Amino acid sequence: MGQYDFTHEFPNDFKMNLCKFLQQNGNELLAKNIKNCEIDYLDKGYAYYAGIAGDTWNKKALDFTIEGSEQCIKLLKRQENSLHEAMQFVLKPNTTGFLVRKIQYFTSDPDLEINLPNEDDENFDILSQDIHDALAKGEPTLVLDRLHTFSIKYLREACLKHDLPVDNNGERYPLHSLAGELAKYYEQNRYFESEFCQQTIKMSISIFERYSKIRNDMSYAHDNKILNNAEATYVVTIIAATLRLLRTIEEQS
């Protein structure tokens, strides 16, 4: 192979070798966090045209994406210089001709994952996938609208199962009205062993009403000022937990 002949083949077992290199050079913590992340890359073409200065005319630039928990990503960002150098070494640029141009990060913290009721329905599957995809990217604000659609569909079908009304002269009930019909039905038929759960379902009527307001006024459903991530995460978590409780109740009935 000549001085300027490169394979332009991405190294096999890149992640494993990256972890090994970090361990051998005394950075056990960084290696441990890399092990818990997913690494992907995108070939951006010749390095010179991708903005990497120097004698790079026949080398290629790679942009890396690293996805992991919030805790892992925070540490990787703090040690990005060390990580960049290690990745560059493992790429073996004098052989492959690859250079690290940029490292981007995605947070997919388990704390942001929610468990939705599982339904044998394609529309439910699509809604659920959209919700989980947004959470995996650390974008809970994108979930507010889709979860609202999921909630209405789920509560409406639960009401229909018990022959409860879901509309008034053809005008469909809003989310909190559906929750109210279910709460009244559960109380009348003694679905709960504890007063706590019974009161929680009653309280969910006002929670769902306020959730609809957030969806209408603070989500991407309309041209709104968007709710911050911390509160959006809390809203999504509370609504999802309530839906799971309803699902458990329905399964036991």
N, C-alpha and C positions, 0 to 999 in steps of 0.2 A: 504494500500500500504506500503510495507516495505521500508527500508532505501535506497535500491538499485533497487527498482522497478520503472520504468519510463514508461510513456505512449507512448513516441516516436511519438506523434501526434502533428502536427504543430498547434499552437493556431488559433482559428477562429478570424477574424477581426483584424489580426495582425497590419496592417497599421493604422487602426482607433485607436487602443489602443496605438500604438506607438505615434501618434500625441497627443492623450489625455495625456499621461504620460509626454511628453515634455512640453505641455502647463501648466500642473499642477506644473511643476518644474521650471517654469519661462523662458522657452526657446521657446517663441512664434515664433521667426524668423525661427528656425530650424524646428518647427512643420509645419509652413506655407510652407516651401520648400519641406518637405516630402510629403505633400498633393498633390503637383504638380508633383510628380515623380511616376514611376512604380517600384514596388519592387518584385523581384523574388528570389528564393533560390534553392540551390542544396545540397542534402544530400550527404556528403562525407564519410559516414560510421563512424565507431567508432573513437572517438576523439583522443585517444592515438595514433592510427596508422595514423591519419591525421596530427599529429605533435603538438597536444595540450598536453603539459606536465601536470603532476599532477595526482590526483586520478580521472582519466577520463576513465578508462578501459571500463565502460559500458554506457558512455554517447556518444552522436553522434555530429559530427561537421557539421555545415552548412556554406556554402559560399553564400553570398548574392550578387545580382546584382541590382543596382539602376540606373534607366534611367530617364533622365530629361534634361531640358535646360542647356546650358552652365553656365548661371548665378546660377542656383540652384546647379549644381554639384560643382561649385567652392566653394560655401558656405558650402556644406556638407563635402567636403574634408578638409576645414579649421577647421571644428568642428568634425572631425572623432572620436576623443576620446570620446566626449560626446555622439555622435550618437551610437558608439559601446556599451557604457555602457547602454544606454537607450534600445537598441535592446536586449541586454542580459537580462535586467530586465523583459522586456515584454515577452520574450520567456519562462520565469518561468522554468529555468533549473532543479530545484529540483523536478518539477512535470513532465515536458516533457522529460528531459534528453538531451535537445539540447543546444549546445554552438555555439556562433558566432566565426567562424574561420577567415573569411576574408570578406571584403566588396569591391566589384568592381564597377566601374562607367562607364556608357555610356552616351555620350552627344547626344541629339536629339533636337538641337536648331531649332525653327521655321525659323530662319534666313537662315538655311542651306537647307530648303525645297525648291523645285522648282516645278512649275506647267508646266507639259509637255502637248502637244496637246493630246487629247483623241481620239484614233482611234479604230474602231471596227475590230481589227485584233489581233489574238493570239500572233503573234511575237512582235507586239508593246507592248502588255500587259506584256510579259515576260521581254522585255528590260526595260520598265518603272519600273517594280517591282524591278529589279536588281539595278537600279539607286537609287530609294527611299530607298531601304534597306541599301545601302552603306552610304547614307547621314544620315540615322537614327543612324548609328554607328559612325558618325563623321569622316568618311573616304572619303572625296571628291576626293582624288587621284584615288580611285577605280572607280569613275564615269567617268573619262575622256575617257576611251576607249569605254565603253558601250554607253555613250551619243553620241559619234562620230558615232557609228553604227546606233543609233536611228536617228541622224540628216541626214545621207545619205539616209536612207530608207524614211524618211519623205519628204525630198526635191525632191527625185527622183519621188515619187508618185505624188507630187504637179506638177512637170514638165509634167508627163504623162497625168495628168488631162487636161492640156492646150495644149496637142500635141507638147510639146517642146522636143528637142533632149536630150537624156540622155546618149548617147554613140557616139563614132566616130569609124566607121568600126568595131563594136563589142567591142571596148575598152571603158569600162564604164567611164563616167565623174567623176572626183574627186569632193569633197564636194563644193569647191569654184566655180567650173564651173557650177554646178547645181544652186548655188545661183546667179551666173551671168545671167543665162538664165531666172530665175524668175525675177530678178531686171529689166532686159531689157523689159520683157513682161509687168510688172506692169507699167513701165514708158510709154511705147507705148500705153497702154490702160487706162491711167490716173486713176490708182487705188487709188492714194493718194490725199488728199485735201491739205496737207501741204508739203512744200519743205523740211522741217525737216525730215519727215518720208521717203520721196523719197531718200534723200541723205543718210539717215541711212541705208537703204537697199543696196544702192550702196557700202557703206563702209563695209557692212557685207561680201562682197566678199573677201576682204583682211583679215577680221577677221576670216572667216571660213578657209582661206588658212593657216593662222598662227595657228589656232586651230589644223588643220591636222598635222602640224609640231610638236606641243606639244604632240599630241596623239602618233605620231610615235617615238618621241625622248625623251619624259619626262613622259610617262605613263607606266602602267603595260602591255601594248600591246606587248612590247618587253623587252629585258634585258637592261633597261635604268636606269639612275639616275633619281629618281622620283621627280616631282615638289612638292614644299612645300604646306602645307594645305591651307595657306592664299591665295596664287595665284591660286591654284586649285579651291577653292571656288569661287573666282572672275570669273574665266574662265567659270565654270559651270553656274553661275548666268547669265552672259552675253549671252551665247549661248542659254540657256533656254528662256530668255526674247525675243530673236530674233525669236525663233521658235514659241513662243506664238503670237507675232505680225503677223507672216506669217499665222498662223492658223486663227486669227481674220479676216485678209484680205480675206483668202479663203472662210470663212463662209459668208462673205458679198458679194461675187462675184456671 
